[in-house]
């Protein structure tokens, strides 16, 4: 068969069903064959960065490999920020990049593509020949899944119309398995836990799945411990009596008080970085038991008292078994008084500062969280609004939350949102973005969402400024004018692109826009006007 059909079949044989991309000379025939001959689905994006971000969002919500494709030269350089984001997100992504022909010395899109990719932290695999394509695709897929980062598969354009004998290669990836802990390491951990008076169980992204949730709650109940999560484990324990919420710089006042009083932190699948530990303040003077499947993650950012290599379910259940055998009594740290205080706490304890022309961002977030379906994908772009969003907007499980600020960039939300929606069919997606982020990276792919009928609502918090820069000027008594913008009316723009747009200047208009969510039949955008001098950070 021809090479472009062979690589399409190789991708299908590795379980790839969905690819996001932008077509060009070096990948158009591959994608035609992927749909026509291999039965896959290709989604066409407006920008190469958007396609890679969609692969990232798809991988996050589906739990599968995300795949994108671009052509050569500037198409690949357009993906650099998206690749870095996926590297920092530890997301398995395969990027199939065409490359110019070796003999075409004068091609104006020539660039050393390996040298473009390597500084991003992504891996690089070369398709060596038409005869090796199935092996090369299998290797790239295996590496992306095992290394949990993007791998760029470089495909020379001159291979496209060459004939080759196709040979199927079976997938080479072995799914993660339960890992029993070392008995000596576990004995040290159990000794610390048994002697603790005020323990807290902490879950990170590595323990943010239903089986781990159940096991950690069994452990927490057994030892009388409140539970908390990292940001990436967001909402894992939501609804539980002793849920402290996010541990670290985003903790609310009751959580900070409780974490400060604790004498033992038992962390599962959490990196314990400076944000989770509040620059070390929340682990100072405590015994720390650190459990992770990845030995390299233990003690990487925070020295622990005891480290245990193993999966969260096996380790937590084994600890409970050992404590039962020893007859260890639970503590009273998770007390009825704590449960009562947590139940009585509300994010709505503030004075609304909305006017006839602007809306209080906190009030808006509370209303949005209530109005949007609870079973949702939740995607945050970057911006000053995000600190409120982290704690005031919720998702049904951590896998439904797509984090897009690993690189500290704005403008990465929309591509992720489209991919996240396609990775979790039947679950609507809520994208929260700022005006700057939407103009930088959202506008073009909102059109993509319209073309494919994505069930997406974009909430755009619009302070007509680069808010993080605006507040810095204000704090130094300087004129913030150069950080401010006169944007078009985003609601009108969304409608012109085929979606349904709303402009919100006050609470009455916000209620009208939110009421329309129930009967949505296309992507929506709600442009909420803010006063840049009243975008307050959370009070914790």
N, C-alpha and C positions, 0 to 999 in steps of 0.2 A: 504494500500500500504506500501511498505518499506520506512523507514525514508529517505534514500538518494533521493528517488523520491519525497517524501513529501516536503522536503526543497527546491528542485528544483522548484516544482509547487508553493510553497509559494513565492519564489523570483519572478517568472513570474507574479503571481497575484499582486505583488507590482509594476509592471511595469518595472522590470529589464529585459533587452534584451541582454546585453553585459557584460561579466566578463573577467577580466585579471588575470592571475595567474600562479603559479608554482605548479604542482601536487605532492602529497605525500600520505602516507598511509591514512591520515584522511580527504582528500577532493576529491580523484580521482573518487569515485562513485557518489558523489554529482554533479561533473562537467559532468560526462558521462550522468547522468539523465537530467541535465540542457539542454544539447544539444539534446539528443535523445527523451526525454519525454516532455520537456517543450518548445522546439523550440527556445532556446536561442543560443547565439554564445559565445564560449569560446576561448580566445586568450592565447596561451601558451608562457610564457616569460622565459628568461634564468636565471633571478635573481628575488628574491622576492621583492626587493626594486623597480626594474623596473616595476613590475606589479602594485604596489601601486601608483607609479608615473604616470603610464599610466592611471589609474583610475582618478587621479587628473587632468591630461591634458584633458581627455575625458569630465569630469564634466565642466571644464572651457569653452570649445568650444561648447559643446552641450547644456549647461544649465540644464543638468539632473544629477541625482545621478551617481557617479562613483563607480564601484564595483570591488573588487579584492578578490582573495582567496589564502591562503597558508595553508600548513599543520602545524604541531606543532613544539615546541621547537626552534631549530636554524632557522627554516623557519620564525617564528614570530620575533625573535630577529634581523633577517636581514632586517626587515621593519622599524626599529625604526627611522632612520633619515628621511625616506620618510613620516612616520606618523607625525613627528614634522613639516616637511615642509607643509603638508596639514593642520595641525592645525593652523599654523601661516598664511596660505593662506585663512583660513576660507572657505574651500572647503568641500561640502557634499560628503563624501566617506564612503562606507561600506566595511569593510574588514572581510571576513568570514574566521576565523582561526580554523582549527581543533585542538583538544587537546587530550593528551594522556588519556587513561582510568584511572579512579580513582583507580581501584583495582590493576593497574600495577605499583606497588611501585618501581620496579627495572628498569623501562624503562629508557634508558640512555638519552632520549630526554625530560625527565620530567623537567619542570620549572613552577613556578607560573606565569601563563600567564597574569593574572590581574596585578600583580606587575610589569611586563614588560611594559604593556600598559599605566598604569596611569601616570607615570612621563612624558610621551610624550604630555599630554594634550588631548589625544583622549578619547572618552568615551568607556565604556565596557558594553556589554550585554551578558548574559549567556543563551544558550538554555537549558531550565530547564528539559525538558523531550521530548520524541517523540510526546506525545499528545499535547504539548504546542508550537510546532515548528512554526505553522502559526502565532500565537500571538507574539512569540519572534522575528520572522523575521519582522513583521509589526512594532513592537516597535523600533527595531534597525533602520529600514528605516526612520521611522518618526523622530527619534532623529537626525539622520544625516542631514536630510533636514531642520529641525527646528533650530538645534543648529549650523548648517553650520560648521561642523568639522567631522573628521573621527570617526566612531563608529566601534569597533571591536566586532563582533558576535562570541562568543566562542562556538564551537560545539564538544562535547565529541565523540571520535572515536567509542566508543562502541555502539552508537546509530545507526550506519550506516545500519545495517541489521535487525533492529527491525521493527516489523509491527506496523502500527498505522492507525487510522481512520482519514483521512484528512478532514479538515473543512476550507473552504476558508474564509479569513479575508480581508475585504475591506481596501484599503489604507486610512490612517488616517491623511494625510497631507493636509492642506488647503493652496492654493496658496496665495502669498502676495496680499493685497488689497490696494486700495487708502485710505490714511488716511488724513482727513481734519484737518488743523491746528487749534489750540486754538486761538480764536479771540484776546485775550489780548496779547498773544505772537506775533501774526502776526501784531497787531497794533504797537507794539514796533519796530519790524523789518522794517515795511513800513515807519515809522517815520524816522528811520536812513537812509534808502535808499533814501527817498525823499529829505533829506537834504544834501546828498553827492554831491560833485562836481566832483570827479574823481573815480567812482566806477569800480570794476572789478568783473566779474562773474567767479567763479571757480567750476569746476566739478570734482568729484572724482569717484572712482569705483562704489559707490552707486548710481550715477546718469549717468552711462555710458551705456545707452541704447537709441535707436532711439527716443522714445517718450520724454524722458527727454532732449535729445539733442535739439529737436525742441522747447520744452518749454523754455529752458534756452536761446536759441538764440532769442526767442520772448522777453524775459525779457531784455536781453542785448541790443537789438535794442531799446526797449522802454525807457531805462534809459541812452543810449549812452555809453555803457560799452564795453571795450575789454573783451575777454574770454580767459580762460586758463584752464589747467587740472592738476591733479596730475599725477605721473608716471603711476598709475594703470588705469587712464582714458585716457591714451596715444592715441593721434590722433583722439579724439572724434570730434574736431572742425577743423580738417585739411582741408585746402582749403577755409576756411572763411577769409574774409578780415582782421578781427581784432583778429585773433588767435595768442596768445602769445606763444602757445606751452606749455611745461611743466613748472609749477610754482615751484620754489625752487632752490635747489643746482644744478639742471641740466638746469636752465634757460639760454638762450642766452642773449647777452648784451642788446638788445633792450627790451626784456621782463623784465630784471632786472631793467632797468631804468624806465619803465612804472609802474611796480609793486611798485617800490620805491616811485614814485610820487603819487600813488593812496591814497585816504583817506578812502576808504571803500571796504572791501573784503566780497563778498557774496558767501559763500561756500555751495555747495550741495553735500551730500554724500561723503565728504572728511574728513579724520580724523584730518587734520591739524597737522601732526606730525612734527618732527624737520627737516626732509628733505624737506617737502613741504613749510615750513615757513623759511627755511634757518636759523635754530637755533633761530627762533623768529624775525629775522631781518626784514622779509617782512610783519610782522603784527604790528610791533612796531609803536605806535602812530596812529593806524588806528581803525576805527569802524569795528567790525567783526560780521557779521550775519551768524550764523551757522545753516544749515538746514539738518536734518537727520531723517530717519525713526526710528533709534535706539536712544532712549533717552540717553543711556549710552555713546554713541559716542560723544555727544555734550559736549564741554569743557574738554574732556579727556586729551588732550595734550596741547591745547591752549585755554586760557580763552577768551570767546567771549563777545561781548556787548549785543547780543540778540540771544537766542536759540529758534528754532522752530522745533517741532516734526511733521513730515509729509513727504509724498512722494514728490519727486522733481517736478513732473508735476503739481500736485494739488497746491502746495505752490507757484511755479513760476507763474502759470496762475492767481492765486488769487491775488498775488502782482500786476501783470499787471492790473487786473480789478480795484483794489483799487486806483492805481495811475491814471488810466483813469478817475475814478469818481472824484478824487480830482483835476484833471486838471494839474497835475505835469508835468513840461516840462522836456524833456530829456537833459542830459548834453552833452557837446561837447568833452568829454574825448576820445571817439572813433572818432578821427578826420581824415580827408583826409590825413593829413600829416603823422599820425601814419600808416595808411594803406599803404601809399607810401613807408615808411621806411621798413615795414614788407615785402612788395612785393619785395623790392630790396635786401633783405638779402639773403645770400647763405651759405650753409654749405661747399661750395667749395672754400671759400676764404682762401687758405693756399698754401704754396709752397710744391709741392710733393717731397718726399724724397726717392722715390723708386730707386733701383739700379738693376744691372743685376742679383743679387742673392736674393734680398729681396724686399718686396712690402710695401709701405706706407699704414698703416691700414686705414687711412681716405679715401684715394683714392679707396681702395678696397671696402669699405662700400658704397661709392657713386655709384660705378659701379654695385655692387650687387643689390642695391635697384632699380636701373633702369632695370637690366636684368631679375630679378625674377618677375613672375606675380604679379600684384598689389593686386589681390584678393587672399590673402594668410593667413595662420596661421603663426604667428611669435613667436618663442621660443628662449629664451636666456638661455644658461648655465651660470655658474659663471666664472669670470676671469677678468684680467686687461682690456681686450678688451671691457668690458660691458659698460663702461661710454661713449665711442663713439657710441656703438650700440644703447643705450637708445634713443639718439637724431638723429642719422643718418639713422636708418632703421625704416621703417614705416609699418603700418597694416591698413586694411580698416575700422576697428572698434575695440574698446577696448576688446570686447569678443574674438577677434582673437589673442590677445596678451596673451601669457602664461608666467607668471612671476615665475621663479624657484629659486630665491635667498632670499626667506623670512627667511631662517635659516642661510644665509651666506655660504652655502655649494657649492662646485663645484661638477660636475658629475651628476646633477639631470635633465639635459636637455633632454637626449635621450628618456627615458621612457615617460616623459611628451609629447615629440614630437609625438611618435607613438600613444599615446592615443588621443592627440589633433587632429591628422589626422583622426582617426576613429570617433571622435565626430563631425566632420564637413566634411562629404563625399563630394568629388568633389572639395575641396579647397586644393591646394598644401601647404605643410608645409616647412618652412625655419627654420632650427635649426642653431644657431650660437653658437659655442663652442670654447674653448681653447684646447690646446694639453693635458694639465693636466686633465681637466675635461673629455675629451673624453676617456683617458686611465683609469680614475677612474670609470666612470659610463656609458660610451657610447659604448664601443667596443662590449660588449656582445649583447646589444639590437639593434645595427646596423644589426646584423644577424637576429634578430626578424623582423625588418623592411623589410629586404629582403624576408624572408619567407612569409610574408603576402602581399608583393607587395605594400608597403606604398609609396605614392607619396611624397617623402621626399628628400630634398637637405640639406646636412650638410656642412656648411662652417666652416672650422677648422682653426682658427688663431694660427699659430704654431711659438712660439718664443723659442722653445726647453728649456723651463724653467717654473718654478712656478713664473710667472711674478711679482706678488705682493711682493714676498719675494726677488726676484732678485733686484727690484728697491730699496728696503730697504737696502740691502747690498751696492748697489752703492751709495746711499745717505749718507752712513756713511763711505765711502771710503774703504769698505771691499771687499774681494774676493767673488764673487757670485757663485763660482764653485759648491758648494753643492746644489744650487737651480736649476742646469741645468741638462739636460738629452740628451742622444743620442737615440732618438726614432727610430722605424722602419719607412719606408716610408708609411705614412698613405694612400696615394692613392693606392699603391699596396695592402695594407691590405684590403681596401674596395673592391677592385676588387676580391681578393681571397675569400672574404666572399659572393660574388655573386652580389655585387653592381657594380657601375662604379666609379672608382677613378681617380682623377687628382692631379698632383703635380704642384704647381705654385710658380715660383721663381722670376718672373718679370711681368710687365704689359702685355706683348705680350702673355705670357702663361695664364694670368688671362683672357684676352679677349677670348682666345680659349676655356677655360673651361666654361666660362659663355655662350658662343655661343651654347654649348652642352645642356644647360638647356631646350631649346625649344623642342628638340627631345628626352627628357629623357623617358626611358621605365622601369626604376628600380631606387631604391634609389641611389643617387649620393653623393660623398664626394669630396670636393675641399680643399686640404691641401695647405694653403697659408703661405709661409715662411716669417717670420718677423725678424727684428733685435731687440733683447730684449732691446737695448739701445735707440731705436727710436719708442717705443710704447707710443705715447704721449697721455695724457688726453685731453679732449676738452678744448678750450680756454675760457670757461665760467663756 
